[in-house]
């Protein structure tokens, strides 16, 4: 851990941009959609308290209704830190390459830092694969979600030979508003199948080791024995924890080190913040997301 922190400090202590702030009066952490707002706030409260103690300024949590709320907050300077999906990071980078710095990425229990978009349906629906979804209603989370839309919108058409437009292959394609909403929609039968994210490790019955399914199981929202996996993407690079570039270097170094030490310092807090079981985090740079930036750019053209 000492070597990791030294590397993080070295990475974060690069020459400060000319427009960097000298000091901050408060620190603001944005939380992407995935669960309902109150559960997101509860999961991050421990990090908020630790951040406030470390920085010596009031620290606030923001849990906007959609991904774009966090994205626009980072672009506009009203949010200082967030754990983004790779697609959300790519959107920010394409709008303003200097707005945020990726500093850390979640590491799975096996040491990898990837995850999957998981297509799933009710076991009693008779749906066992994408082929069974022809003419049926498919739910996706958010247009700015990597696993909840971007990657499926590339890989599923390649597999089916049809577009994602309603009425082409699927009877209807809808956005539910987030990962938890997708899980609830499938469970309730509002959509025939949906897509969410998971590390793909551990047991299906547990919702895997980490991800939206694991959090839904923990919250008692879904019994995975009632569900079946019908599709899985190629491995996706886990999204980065980013800091607003204009923050004072001291604040960036402190927050990077805090999050880096969270798994060893407070495993329960780490479990909530990292959406389940994880080894911790490791340093990451923009280069890890070049393919996602290109995919996002292609989608917008």
N, C-alpha and C positions, 0 to 999 in steps of 0.2 A: 504493500500500500504506500510506503514511503516513496518508492521509486515512481509509482503512478502519480502521486501528488506533485512530485518534483517535475515530472513531465508536463502535468497540467499547468502548473505555474509557469513553466518555461513557454508553453504554447500560448497561454493567455497574456503573458507579459511582453507581447510584441509591441512595436512602436504604436502608441496611441494615435488614432486618427485626429486630424486637426480640429474636428468639430466635437471631440469628446467633452462630456461634462466634467466640471471640476469636482462636483459633489452632487448627492441626491438627497431629497427631502423625504422620499418614500420609495418603496420598491413594490412592483406590481407583477404578479405571476398569473399568466393566463392558462386556462385548462381547456383543452379541446373537448368537444362533445364525445360521448361514448356511453356515459351513464347520465341519469338525471342530474340536474345541477346540484342538488343538495348532497348526493352521494359523492360527486366530484369534489365539492368543497370539504366534505368530511375526510376524504382520503388525503387531501393536501394540507389539512390544518396543521399537522405536525411539522411539515416543511415550512409553512408560514411562520410558525412560532420560532423555529430554529433560525430562519432567515432574519427575522426581526431582531433576535438576540445578537446574531453575528454582525449585522450591518448597523445596528443602533438607530434604525429609522423605522417608522411604521411600515408594515408589509401587508399588502392586500391581495386577495384572491379574486379572480374574475373568471366566471364560467358562462360565457355567452351561449346563446341558443344554438348557434351553428359554428362551423369551422371558420367561416369568413370573419366572424367577430374577433377571433384571436389573431387571424392574419392581418386584418386591418388595424388592430391595436398595435401590433409590432411595427407595421409600416408607418403608422401615425405617431408612434412614440408614446402611446398611452399604456402599453404593456412592455415590460422589461425582459421577461423570461418566459419560455414555454417549451413543452415537449411537443414538437410538431410531428405530423406524418411527413413522409418524404415528399408527397405531392404538395402539401401545404408549404413546405420549405421551398420547393421548386417555384411555386407561384410567387412567393415573396422575392426570391432571387431574380426571377424574370422581370418583376416590377421595379425592384431596387436592389442591385447586387451588394450594396453597402449597408443595408438596413440591419441585418442580423449576422451573428457569427455562430456557426455550429460548433459546439464545444465537446459534447458528450453523446454517447449512444448507449442504450440499454443492451446488456449482454445476457443471453439466455444461460440456463443452468449448464449447458454443454459447452459454453464458451463462444458460441456463434452470435451474430447480431442480425439475424434475419427472422422473418415471420411469413405468414401465408394469409392470403384471402381465402376464406373457407365458405363454400356454398353449402347450405344445409336446408333440410325440410323436415316436416313432421314424419315420423316413422310410419304412421298410419295413413299417410297420404298416397302411398304407392309410388312415390317419386324416389328413384334410386340413382339417377344420373341426369346430366344436362339434357339428354335426349328426351327424357320424360317431361321436360319443362316446355316443350313446344306448345304454343297456344295458351300458356299459363302465366300467372302474375308473378313477377320477380321483383323483390325489394332490395334497393341499394341505399346506403346510409346517407351520404352527403357528396355533392359534386366535387368537393375539395379533399375528399378522403382517398388515400392511396389504395387501401385494400377494399374500401367500401364503394369505390367506383373506378378510379383511373386504371388500375391494373386489370380488373375484370373487363373493362370496356375495350381493352386491347386483346386480351387472351381469349375471352369467350367468343367474340366474332371469328377469331382465327380458328377456333375449334368447331364452331357450328356452321361457318360459312355464311352467316347472316349478320346483319347489323343489330345494334342494340335498340333500334327504334321500335316502339310499341307497334305490334301488328305484323312485324316482319317474321321473326322466329318466335319470340315471346309474345303472348297475347297482350301484355301490358308491362311496361317497365316504370317503376315508381321510386321516388325518394322518400324514405321514411323519416329522415331528419337526424339519424345518428345510429350508432351500433346497437345500443340498448333498445332503441325503438324498432330496429329490424328484428332483433331476437323476439321481442314481444309480439310483433306483427306475425311472424311465422308461428309462434306458439299459439296465438289466438286464431290463426287461420285467415287473417286479413290479407296475407299474401301466401302464395303456394310454396315459395322458397325465398331465401335471402342470402346475402353475403355479409360476413363480418371478418374479424381478424383474430388470429391465435398464433402462438409460437409453434404449434403442431407437435409439441413434445409432451410426454406424460400420457395420461389416460383421457380418452374421449369423455368418459363418465364425469370427470372433474372439470370439463371444459378446457382440457389440456393444462399446461403449467401456468400459462399467463395469457392475457388477452381479454377481449370483450366477453367471450363465452365463460371464461373462468370467473370474471367479476359478476356475471349474471347468475352463475351457479352459487357463488358466495352470498349473493343478495336474495337467493331463493326465488329468482324470477323464472328460472327454467330448470327442468329435469332433463339432463342430456340423454337419459335412457329413452326419452320420448322423441328424440331427434336422430337424424341420420345425415352423414356427410355425403354430399352429392357431387362436389367439385372442389378442387384445390388448385391454386395458382402455383406458378414457379415461386421460388423463394424471393422475397422482397427485402431490400435493405431497410432495417429499422430506422424510423425517423429520428432526427437529431434533437437534442435539447439545445436550444439556442438562447443567446443573450443579445440584447440590443447593442449594436456596435458602439453607439455614442455614450454608453455607460462609462463611468470612471473605471480605469484599469483595476483599481483596488477592489471595487465592487465585483467586477468580473472574476478576478482571481479568487476572492472569498466564496462566491456562489458556486464556482466550478469545483472548488475543493470540498465545499459542503455536500454537494450532490454526489461527488465521487466517493465520499466516506459514508454515505447514508446507509448502505447495505450492512457494513460492519458496525456502525455506530448505533443504528436503530432499525433492526430487520423488519419490525412491524410497520414502521413508517415507510420503509423502502417497498414493502409489499403493496401498500396502498398507492403510492406514487407511481410505481412501475407496473401496476395492473396484474400483480400475481408474483409467482416465484421467479426470481432472477438471480444471477450471480452478482449483478451490480451494474456498473457502467464503465466505459472506457473512452479515451479521447477519440474524436472523429473530426474530419475536415470536409470541406465542400467536395473534394474529389470523389468521395464515396457516393455522391448523388448525381454525378454527371449524366448517367443513363436516365434517371427519373426526370431531370431537367429537360432533356431532349424529348422524352415521352410527353411531358406536359406541354412543351413548345409545339410539338406536332399536333396535339389534341386541339390546341387553340387556333391553329391555322385553318 
